[in-house]
Amino acid sequence: MSRQAGIFWGTALGVALGFALFAALLLPFDALGLRTLEERERAWLLTVWTGGVLAVLFGLSALLGAFSGMGFREVMEAGSTSEAVETHRRSLTRFGEGPFHQSFAWWVISTGGLLVAIYFAAWLVLR
């Protein structure tokens, strides 16, 4: 594994574990009326699951936003339709270039996936 890939996965895992830890430490269990250990575990699991799913969805929306269509503004700025199409095509190929770990959207998706994995691992351990 390359150094950049190690940094990519290491930071994604670190953030996911940090989120899970801070969720366990900072949730206001008493203010939420969660008294028993089982209620607190469920609230923590729900927080980790929700954080993971939201991270995956935000990352996917960032990826989808990169592939937006052309509008009148892009044609006017380029000077012609054919030039606007070519500029748009270059921007899409530039987005896809480079290693997997260079895109922040992929990092957010990976972090969310790791949070969901932490949820399932914790759910199996706690049940």
C-alpha positions as CSV (number, residue, x, y, z in Angstrom):
1,M,0.0,0.0,0.0
2,S,1.3,3.4,-0.9
3,R,2.0,6.1,1.7
4,Q,-0.9,8.3,0.3
5,A,-3.3,5.4,0.5
6,G,-2.2,4.7,4.0
7,I,-2.8,8.3,5.0
8,F,-6.2,8.2,3.3
9,W,-7.4,5.0,5.1
10,G,-5.6,5.9,8.4
11,T,-7.3,9.3,8.6
12,A,-10.7,7.9,7.6
13,L,-10.4,5.3,10.3
14,G,-9.2,7.8,12.8
15,V,-12.0,10.1,12.2
16,A,-14.6,7.3,12.3
17,L,-13.2,6.0,15.6
18,G,-13.0,9.5,17.0
19,F,-16.6,10.2,16.1
20,A,-17.7,7.0,17.7
21,L,-15.7,7.7,20.8
22,F,-16.9,11.3,21.1
23,A,-20.5,10.2,20.6
24,A,-20.2,7.8,23.5
25,L,-18.6,10.5,25.7
26,L,-20.5,13.6,24.8
27,L,-24.1,12.4,24.3
28,P,-26.3,14.0,26.9
29,F,-27.8,10.7,28.1
30,D,-29.3,12.2,31.3
31,A,-30.9,15.1,29.5
32,L,-32.4,12.7,27.0
33,G,-33.8,10.6,29.9
34,L,-31.7,7.6,29.1
35,R,-31.1,5.9,32.4
36,T,-30.3,2.2,31.7
37,L,-27.2,0.9,30.0
38,E,-29.3,-0.6,27.3
39,E,-31.0,2.7,26.4
40,R,-27.6,4.4,26.3
41,E,-26.1,1.7,24.1
42,R,-29.1,2.1,21.7
43,A,-28.7,5.9,21.5
44,W,-25.0,5.5,20.9
45,L,-25.5,2.9,18.1
46,L,-28.2,5.2,16.5
47,T,-25.8,8.1,16.6
48,V,-22.9,6.1,15.0
49,W,-25.3,4.6,12.4
50,T,-26.8,8.0,11.5
51,G,-23.4,9.7,11.3
52,G,-22.1,7.0,8.9
53,V,-25.1,7.1,6.6
54,L,-25.1,10.9,6.5
55,A,-21.4,10.9,5.6
56,V,-22.0,8.4,2.8
57,L,-24.9,10.4,1.5
58,F,-23.0,13.7,1.7
59,G,-20.0,12.2,-0.1
60,L,-22.3,10.8,-2.9
61,S,-23.9,14.2,-3.3
62,A,-20.5,15.7,-3.7
63,L,-19.6,13.1,-6.4
64,L,-22.9,13.8,-8.2
65,G,-22.4,17.5,-8.0
66,A,-19.1,17.1,-10.0
67,F,-21.1,15.8,-12.9
68,S,-23.5,18.7,-13.3
69,G,-24.7,19.7,-16.7
70,M,-24.0,22.7,-18.8
71,G,-26.1,25.8,-18.8
72,F,-26.4,29.0,-20.7
73,R,-23.8,30.6,-18.5
74,E,-21.1,28.0,-19.5
75,V,-21.9,28.5,-23.2
76,M,-21.6,32.3,-22.9
77,E,-18.3,32.2,-21.0
78,A,-16.8,29.7,-23.5
79,G,-18.0,31.7,-26.5
80,S,-19.6,28.8,-28.4
81,T,-21.5,25.6,-27.7
82,S,-18.8,23.4,-29.1
83,E,-16.1,25.1,-26.9
84,A,-18.4,24.8,-23.8
85,V,-18.9,21.1,-24.5
86,E,-15.1,20.6,-24.9
87,T,-14.4,22.6,-21.6
88,H,-17.0,20.5,-19.8
89,R,-15.5,17.2,-21.2
90,R,-12.0,18.3,-20.0
91,S,-13.3,19.1,-16.5
92,L,-15.0,15.7,-16.3
93,T,-11.8,13.8,-17.3
94,R,-9.7,15.9,-15.0
95,F,-12.1,14.9,-12.1
96,G,-11.5,11.2,-12.9
97,E,-7.8,11.4,-13.1
98,G,-5.4,10.4,-10.3
99,P,-5.5,7.9,-7.6
100,F,-8.7,7.0,-5.7
101,H,-7.5,8.7,-2.5
102,Q,-7.1,12.2,-3.9
103,S,-10.8,13.1,-3.8
104,F,-12.3,14.4,-0.6
105,A,-15.7,13.1,-1.6
106,W,-14.3,9.5,-1.7
107,W,-12.7,10.1,1.7
108,V,-16.1,11.2,3.2
109,I,-17.8,8.1,1.7
110,S,-15.1,5.9,3.1
111,T,-15.3,7.4,6.5
112,G,-19.1,6.9,6.5
113,G,-18.6,3.3,5.4
114,L,-16.2,2.7,8.3
115,L,-18.7,4.3,10.7
116,V,-21.4,1.9,9.5
117,A,-18.9,-1.0,9.9
118,I,-18.2,0.2,13.5
119,Y,-21.9,0.2,14.1
120,F,-22.3,-3.4,12.9
121,A,-19.3,-4.6,14.9
122,A,-20.5,-2.8,18.1
123,W,-24.0,-4.2,17.5
124,L,-22.7,-7.7,17.3
125,V,-20.6,-7.2,20.4
126,L,-23.4,-5.6,22.4
127,R,-26.0,-8.2,21.5
